[in-house]
Amino acid sequence: MREKLQAFFATLDRSRFIDNQYKALSKLDRPLPIGCGQTISQPSLVVYMTEALKLDEAHRVLEIGTGSGYQSAFLAAFSHELYTVEVIPALSERAQEKLSQLGYTNIHYRIGDGSDGWPEHAPFDRIMVTAAPKKLPITLIQQLAVGGIMVLPVGHAGWQELKRITKTGDGTYAEEKLLDVAFVEMVGKYSL
Ligand code: SAH
């Protein structure tokens, strides 16, 4: 999977997802501002998190925090259907435009607070969260299929633990710590 992800990374021009003066810096392995106080994630972390999710082409995936759509492109390329939620309308609209220009037809978009996931389409085989809640979002774990995996940062502004949650049964899950990371905060009920 790592080779496939690296190959995909090499073909996807990250500058397409950046519309401001930071476009010229798109090849740097660091997060960059995309407007509205948000950032496009660091490419090596996007590859790492996608690999940690153990995707396969049959999976239905939920993403919270569409942002620029860069991470969404990876998720949609290696799964069956992607459902992605973004709370800032302007960012979602821009991401929809970019991803449809790239030819994706398996992505469903919702504008709104993703703290409660997307219940109409649950359960999901995989969930990726790219904004950090302060505590584990129980409603998202509920929307994970048994055997499903969620990768997410959890913690306070500026410093979080990247975790992998594997749902082991109805109401039970295993938790692994993967890395220390710094994501933007997830707004809504898990920011308290
Ligand atoms: N993976 C994205 C990174 C986006 S930054 C990329 O590579 O571009 C995180 C995004 O999460 C921001 O766009 C922010 O607006 C969004 N966000 C924060 N809280 C949210 C919530 N409760 N529901 C949906 N989106 C949220």
py3Dmol code that shows the C-alpha trace and the ligand (Angstrom):
import py3Dmol

protein = """\
ATOM      1  CA  MET A   1       0.000   0.000   0.000  1.00  0.00           C
ATOM      2  CA  ARG A   2       2.817   2.414   0.804  1.00  0.00           C
ATOM      3  CA  GLU A   3       4.221   2.111  -2.751  1.00  0.00           C
ATOM      4  CA  LYS A   4       0.773   2.710  -4.257  1.00  0.00           C
ATOM      5  CA  LEU A   5       0.242   5.717  -2.012  1.00  0.00           C
ATOM      6  CA  GLN A   6       3.670   7.130  -2.837  1.00  0.00           C
ATOM      7  CA  ALA A   7       2.969   6.672  -6.544  1.00  0.00           C
ATOM      8  CA  PHE A   8      -0.384   8.437  -6.168  1.00  0.00           C
ATOM      9  CA  PHE A   9       1.255  11.225  -4.164  1.00  0.00           C
ATOM     10  CA  ALA A  10       3.778  11.717  -6.971  1.00  0.00           C
ATOM     11  CA  THR A  11       1.047  12.137  -9.603  1.00  0.00           C
ATOM     12  CA  LEU A  12      -1.233  14.467  -7.615  1.00  0.00           C
ATOM     13  CA  ASP A  13      -0.201  18.115  -7.980  1.00  0.00           C
ATOM     14  CA  ARG A  14      -0.765  19.607  -4.518  1.00  0.00           C
ATOM     15  CA  SER A  15      -0.556  23.152  -5.905  1.00  0.00           C
ATOM     16  CA  ARG A  16      -3.988  22.603  -7.531  1.00  0.00           C
ATOM     17  CA  PHE A  17      -5.499  22.674  -4.038  1.00  0.00           C
ATOM     18  CA  ILE A  18      -3.912  25.994  -3.055  1.00  0.00           C
ATOM     19  CA  ASP A  19      -5.278  29.259  -4.493  1.00  0.00           C
ATOM     20  CA  ASN A  20      -3.178  31.890  -2.721  1.00  0.00           C
ATOM     21  CA  GLN A  21       0.436  33.070  -2.448  1.00  0.00           C
ATOM     22  CA  TYR A  22       1.398  29.752  -0.825  1.00  0.00           C
ATOM     23  CA  LYS A  23       0.832  27.914  -4.115  1.00  0.00           C
ATOM     24  CA  ALA A  24       4.534  28.330  -4.925  1.00  0.00           C
ATOM     25  CA  LEU A  25       5.425  26.477  -1.700  1.00  0.00           C
ATOM     26  CA  SER A  26       3.206  23.486  -2.452  1.00  0.00           C
ATOM     27  CA  LYS A  27       6.151  21.090  -2.745  1.00  0.00           C
ATOM     28  CA  LEU A  28       7.283  21.753   0.834  1.00  0.00           C
ATOM     29  CA  ASP A  29       6.417  18.997   3.288  1.00  0.00           C
ATOM     30  CA  ARG A  30       4.472  21.263   5.629  1.00  0.00           C
ATOM     31  CA  PRO A  31       0.913  22.413   6.174  1.00  0.00           C
ATOM     32  CA  LEU A  32       0.049  25.672   4.358  1.00  0.00           C
ATOM     33  CA  PRO A  33      -2.750  28.229   4.847  1.00  0.00           C
ATOM     34  CA  ILE A  34      -5.786  27.819   2.551  1.00  0.00           C
ATOM     35  CA  GLY A  35      -7.836  30.760   3.878  1.00  0.00           C
ATOM     36  CA  CYS A  36     -10.633  30.946   6.463  1.00  0.00           C
ATOM     37  CA  GLY A  37      -7.992  30.228   9.170  1.00  0.00           C
ATOM     38  CA  GLN A  38      -7.531  26.648   7.907  1.00  0.00           C
ATOM     39  CA  THR A  39      -4.616  24.700   6.416  1.00  0.00           C
ATOM     40  CA  ILE A  40      -3.924  22.042   3.804  1.00  0.00           C
ATOM     41  CA  SER A  41      -2.292  19.124   5.632  1.00  0.00           C
ATOM     42  CA  GLN A  42       1.380  18.159   5.427  1.00  0.00           C
ATOM     43  CA  PRO A  43       1.793  15.696   2.512  1.00  0.00           C
ATOM     44  CA  SER A  44       3.834  13.100   4.438  1.00  0.00           C
ATOM     45  CA  LEU A  45       1.142  13.073   7.125  1.00  0.00           C
ATOM     46  CA  VAL A  46      -1.622  12.661   4.516  1.00  0.00           C
ATOM     47  CA  VAL A  47       0.222   9.614   3.137  1.00  0.00           C
ATOM     48  CA  TYR A  48       0.860   8.263   6.658  1.00  0.00           C
ATOM     49  CA  MET A  49      -2.751   8.714   7.799  1.00  0.00           C
ATOM     50  CA  THR A  50      -4.143   7.177   4.623  1.00  0.00           C
ATOM     51  CA  GLU A  51      -1.880   4.152   5.090  1.00  0.00           C
ATOM     52  CA  ALA A  52      -2.862   3.891   8.777  1.00  0.00           C
ATOM     53  CA  LEU A  53      -6.503   3.623   7.696  1.00  0.00           C
ATOM     54  CA  LYS A  54      -5.822   0.309   5.842  1.00  0.00           C
ATOM     55  CA  LEU A  55      -8.196   1.171   3.004  1.00  0.00           C
ATOM     56  CA  ASP A  56      -9.482  -1.156   0.366  1.00  0.00           C
ATOM     57  CA  GLU A  57     -11.432  -0.473  -2.794  1.00  0.00           C
ATOM     58  CA  ALA A  58     -14.710  -1.826  -1.386  1.00  0.00           C
ATOM     59  CA  HIS A  59     -14.762   0.584   1.575  1.00  0.00           C
ATOM     60  CA  ARG A  60     -17.268   3.338   2.275  1.00  0.00           C
ATOM     61  CA  VAL A  61     -15.357   6.109   3.989  1.00  0.00           C
ATOM     62  CA  LEU A  62     -16.372   9.166   6.029  1.00  0.00           C
ATOM     63  CA  GLU A  63     -14.043  12.177   6.234  1.00  0.00           C
ATOM     64  CA  ILE A  64     -14.610  15.035   8.668  1.00  0.00           C
ATOM     65  CA  GLY A  65     -12.868  18.234   7.508  1.00  0.00           C
ATOM     66  CA  THR A  66     -12.798  18.374   3.691  1.00  0.00           C
ATOM     67  CA  GLY A  67     -10.629  21.508   3.800  1.00  0.00           C
ATOM     68  CA  SER A  68      -8.828  21.914   0.485  1.00  0.00           C
ATOM     69  CA  GLY A  69      -9.867  18.443  -0.696  1.00  0.00           C
ATOM     70  CA  TYR A  70      -6.257  17.207  -0.888  1.00  0.00           C
ATOM     71  CA  GLN A  71      -6.696  14.404   1.662  1.00  0.00           C
ATOM     72  CA  SER A  72     -10.110  13.629   0.114  1.00  0.00           C
ATOM     73  CA  ALA A  73      -8.402  12.848  -3.212  1.00  0.00           C
ATOM     74  CA  PHE A  74      -6.312  10.115  -1.525  1.00  0.00           C
ATOM     75  CA  LEU A  75      -9.300   8.637   0.291  1.00  0.00           C
ATOM     76  CA  ALA A  76     -11.501   8.599  -2.819  1.00  0.00           C
ATOM     77  CA  ALA A  77      -8.740   7.082  -4.964  1.00  0.00           C
ATOM     78  CA  PHE A  78      -8.320   4.062  -2.668  1.00  0.00           C
ATOM     79  CA  SER A  79     -11.936   3.391  -1.634  1.00  0.00           C
ATOM     80  CA  HIS A  80     -15.375   2.796  -3.144  1.00  0.00           C
ATOM     81  CA  GLU A  81     -17.268   5.867  -1.896  1.00  0.00           C
ATOM     82  CA  LEU A  82     -16.162   8.880   0.113  1.00  0.00           C
ATOM     83  CA  TYR A  83     -18.557  10.943   2.215  1.00  0.00           C
ATOM     84  CA  THR A  84     -16.868  14.182   3.250  1.00  0.00           C
ATOM     85  CA  VAL A  85     -18.156  16.892   5.601  1.00  0.00           C
ATOM     86  CA  GLU A  86     -16.846  20.462   5.888  1.00  0.00           C
ATOM     87  CA  VAL A  87     -18.213  23.161   8.161  1.00  0.00           C
ATOM     88  CA  ILE A  88     -16.959  26.176   6.130  1.00  0.00           C
ATOM     89  CA  PRO A  89     -19.089  26.484   2.957  1.00  0.00           C
ATOM     90  CA  ALA A  90     -16.475  28.366   0.876  1.00  0.00           C
ATOM     91  CA  LEU A  91     -13.875  25.623   1.481  1.00  0.00           C
ATOM     92  CA  SER A  92     -16.275  22.805   0.627  1.00  0.00           C
ATOM     93  CA  GLU A  93     -17.362  24.544  -2.572  1.00  0.00           C
ATOM     94  CA  ARG A  94     -13.762  25.095  -3.673  1.00  0.00           C
ATOM     95  CA  ALA A  95     -12.840  21.476  -2.884  1.00  0.00           C
ATOM     96  CA  GLN A  96     -15.862  20.203  -4.845  1.00  0.00           C
ATOM     97  CA  GLU A  97     -14.751  22.196  -7.867  1.00  0.00           C
ATOM     98  CA  LYS A  98     -11.157  20.912  -7.692  1.00  0.00           C
ATOM     99  CA  LEU A  99     -12.108  17.286  -7.149  1.00  0.00           C
ATOM    100  CA  SER A 100     -14.669  17.266  -9.934  1.00  0.00           C
ATOM    101  CA  GLN A 101     -12.073  18.826 -12.285  1.00  0.00           C
ATOM    102  CA  LEU A 102      -9.832  15.894 -11.376  1.00  0.00           C
ATOM    103  CA  GLY A 103     -12.601  13.527 -12.480  1.00  0.00           C
ATOM    104  CA  TYR A 104     -13.765  12.075  -9.145  1.00  0.00           C
ATOM    105  CA  THR A 105     -17.343  10.768  -9.274  1.00  0.00           C
ATOM    106  CA  ASN A 106     -17.374   8.771  -5.994  1.00  0.00           C
ATOM    107  CA  ILE A 107     -17.347  11.690  -3.539  1.00  0.00           C
ATOM    108  CA  HIS A 108     -20.424  12.950  -1.670  1.00  0.00           C
ATOM    109  CA  TYR A 109     -20.194  16.359  -0.002  1.00  0.00           C
ATOM    110  CA  ARG A 110     -22.004  17.824   2.960  1.00  0.00           C
ATOM    111  CA  ILE A 111     -21.627  21.319   4.348  1.00  0.00           C
ATOM    112  CA  GLY A 112     -22.151  21.490   8.109  1.00  0.00           C
ATOM    113  CA  ASP A 113     -20.812  20.456  11.483  1.00  0.00           C
ATOM    114  CA  GLY A 114     -19.428  16.927  11.182  1.00  0.00           C
ATOM    115  CA  SER A 115     -19.337  16.250  14.948  1.00  0.00           C
ATOM    116  CA  ASP A 116     -22.285  13.919  14.474  1.00  0.00           C
ATOM    117  CA  GLY A 117     -20.920  12.335  11.309  1.00  0.00           C
ATOM    118  CA  TRP A 118     -23.386  11.569   8.545  1.00  0.00           C
ATOM    119  CA  PRO A 119     -25.980   9.244  10.123  1.00  0.00           C
ATOM    120  CA  GLU A 120     -28.005   8.729   6.909  1.00  0.00           C
ATOM    121  CA  HIS A 121     -25.046   6.905   5.341  1.00  0.00           C
ATOM    122  CA  ALA A 122     -23.689   5.096   8.420  1.00  0.00           C
ATOM    123  CA  PRO A 123     -22.169   2.670   9.189  1.00  0.00           C
ATOM    124  CA  PHE A 124     -18.823   3.426   7.539  1.00  0.00           C
ATOM    125  CA  ASP A 125     -15.923   1.001   7.089  1.00  0.00           C
ATOM    126  CA  ARG A 126     -13.423   3.784   7.688  1.00  0.00           C
ATOM    127  CA  ILE A 127     -13.472   7.279   9.193  1.00  0.00           C
ATOM    128  CA  MET A 128     -10.751   9.932   8.840  1.00  0.00           C
ATOM    129  CA  VAL A 129     -10.920  13.102  10.923  1.00  0.00           C
ATOM    130  CA  THR A 130      -8.604  15.963   9.913  1.00  0.00           C
ATOM    131  CA  ALA A 131      -9.546  18.506  12.603  1.00  0.00           C
ATOM    132  CA  ALA A 132      -8.825  17.779  16.254  1.00  0.00           C
ATOM    133  CA  PRO A 133     -11.589  17.204  18.822  1.00  0.00           C
ATOM    134  CA  LYS A 134     -10.603  17.578  22.498  1.00  0.00           C
ATOM    135  CA  LYS A 135     -11.945  14.139  23.352  1.00  0.00           C
ATOM    136  CA  LEU A 136     -12.884  11.005  21.432  1.00  0.00           C
ATOM    137  CA  PRO A 137     -16.050  11.691  19.415  1.00  0.00           C
ATOM    138  CA  ILE A 138     -18.343   8.880  20.553  1.00  0.00           C
ATOM    139  CA  THR A 139     -20.948   9.600  17.868  1.00  0.00           C
ATOM    140  CA  LEU A 140     -18.347   8.936  15.174  1.00  0.00           C
ATOM    141  CA  ILE A 141     -17.314   5.630  16.805  1.00  0.00           C
ATOM    142  CA  GLN A 142     -21.007   4.691  16.769  1.00  0.00           C
ATOM    143  CA  GLN A 143     -21.070   5.284  13.002  1.00  0.00           C
ATOM    144  CA  LEU A 144     -18.161   2.915  12.448  1.00  0.00           C
ATOM    145  CA  ALA A 145     -18.965  -0.635  11.326  1.00  0.00           C
ATOM    146  CA  VAL A 146     -17.730  -3.429  13.609  1.00  0.00           C
ATOM    147  CA  GLY A 147     -14.173  -4.167  12.435  1.00  0.00           C
ATOM    148  CA  GLY A 148     -13.953  -0.605  11.119  1.00  0.00           C
ATOM    149  CA  ILE A 149     -11.072   1.792  11.688  1.00  0.00           C
ATOM    150  CA  MET A 150     -10.971   5.507  12.472  1.00  0.00           C
ATOM    151  CA  VAL A 151      -7.817   7.664  12.361  1.00  0.00           C
ATOM    152  CA  LEU A 152      -7.977  11.024  14.126  1.00  0.00           C
ATOM    153  CA  PRO A 153      -6.017  13.590  16.136  1.00  0.00           C
ATOM    154  CA  VAL A 154      -7.293  14.101  19.699  1.00  0.00           C
ATOM    155  CA  GLY A 155      -6.199  16.806  22.115  1.00  0.00           C
ATOM    156  CA  HIS A 156      -5.780  20.515  22.667  1.00  0.00           C
ATOM    157  CA  ALA A 157      -5.026  23.321  20.217  1.00  0.00           C
ATOM    158  CA  GLY A 158      -1.468  23.077  18.912  1.00  0.00           C
ATOM    159  CA  TRP A 159      -0.702  19.560  20.163  1.00  0.00           C
ATOM    160  CA  GLN A 160      -2.585  16.311  19.788  1.00  0.00           C
ATOM    161  CA  GLU A 161      -2.105  12.562  19.657  1.00  0.00           C
ATOM    162  CA  LEU A 162      -2.902  10.892  16.365  1.00  0.00           C
ATOM    163  CA  LYS A 163      -4.943   7.829  17.282  1.00  0.00           C
ATOM    164  CA  ARG A 164      -6.210   4.759  15.512  1.00  0.00           C
ATOM    165  CA  ILE A 165      -9.485   3.378  16.821  1.00  0.00           C
ATOM    166  CA  THR A 166     -10.533  -0.140  15.796  1.00  0.00           C
ATOM    167  CA  LYS A 167     -14.124  -1.024  16.565  1.00  0.00           C
ATOM    168  CA  THR A 168     -14.109  -4.500  18.061  1.00  0.00           C
ATOM    169  CA  GLY A 169     -17.828  -4.914  18.773  1.00  0.00           C
ATOM    170  CA  ASP A 170     -21.001  -2.979  19.503  1.00  0.00           C
ATOM    171  CA  GLY A 171     -19.816  -0.458  22.070  1.00  0.00           C
ATOM    172  CA  THR A 172     -16.217  -1.720  22.281  1.00  0.00           C
ATOM    173  CA  TYR A 173     -13.089  -0.480  20.596  1.00  0.00           C
ATOM    174  CA  ALA A 174      -9.302  -0.664  20.782  1.00  0.00           C
ATOM    175  CA  GLU A 175      -7.194   2.485  20.803  1.00  0.00           C
ATOM    176  CA  GLU A 176      -3.610   2.914  19.558  1.00  0.00           C
ATOM    177  CA  LYS A 177      -1.466   6.012  19.726  1.00  0.00           C
ATOM    178  CA  LEU A 178       0.372   6.613  16.453  1.00  0.00           C
ATOM    179  CA  LEU A 179       2.136  10.014  16.559  1.00  0.00           C
ATOM    180  CA  ASP A 180       2.209  13.489  18.076  1.00  0.00           C
ATOM    181  CA  VAL A 181       0.636  15.952  15.626  1.00  0.00           C
ATOM    182  CA  ALA A 182      -0.721  19.515  15.356  1.00  0.00           C
ATOM    183  CA  PHE A 183      -4.040  19.942  13.549  1.00  0.00           C
ATOM    184  CA  VAL A 184      -6.572  22.754  13.569  1.00  0.00           C
ATOM    185  CA  GLU A 185      -9.326  22.386  16.136  1.00  0.00           C
ATOM    186  CA  MET A 186     -12.550  20.617  15.325  1.00  0.00           C
ATOM    187  CA  VAL A 187     -15.420  22.990  16.028  1.00  0.00           C
ATOM    188  CA  GLY A 188     -18.681  21.857  17.608  1.00  0.00           C
ATOM    189  CA  LYS A 189     -19.571  19.697  20.569  1.00  0.00           C
ATOM    190  CA  TYR A 190     -16.198  17.941  20.871  1.00  0.00           C
ATOM    191  CA  SER A 191     -14.304  21.244  21.153  1.00  0.00           C
ATOM    192  CA  LEU A 192     -15.427  21.683  24.763  1.00  0.00           C
TER     193      LEU A 192
END
"""
ligand_1 = """\
26
SAH
N -7.359 17.368 5.106
C -7.549 18.761 4.814
C -7.217 19.555 6.038
C -8.287 20.371 6.454
S -7.995 21.338 7.906
C -6.648 19.180 3.702
O -5.663 18.479 3.436
O -6.889 20.225 3.105
C -9.395 20.796 8.807
C -10.738 21.183 8.244
O -11.717 20.731 9.168
C -10.953 22.682 8.087
O -11.327 22.965 6.773
C -12.098 22.981 9.075
O -12.977 23.992 8.622
C -12.797 21.634 9.161
N -13.597 21.433 10.371
C -13.327 21.794 11.645
N -14.295 21.402 12.480
C -15.232 20.757 11.711
C -16.477 20.123 12.001
N -16.979 20.083 13.238
N -17.156 19.577 10.960
C -16.672 19.609 9.693
N -15.491 20.205 9.363
C -14.781 20.762 10.363
"""
view = py3Dmol.view(width=600, height=400)
view.addModel(protein, "pdb")
view.setStyle({"model": 0}, {"cartoon": {"style": "trace"}})
view.addModel(ligand_1, "xyz")
view.setStyle({"model": 1}, {"stick": {}})
view.zoomTo()
view.show()
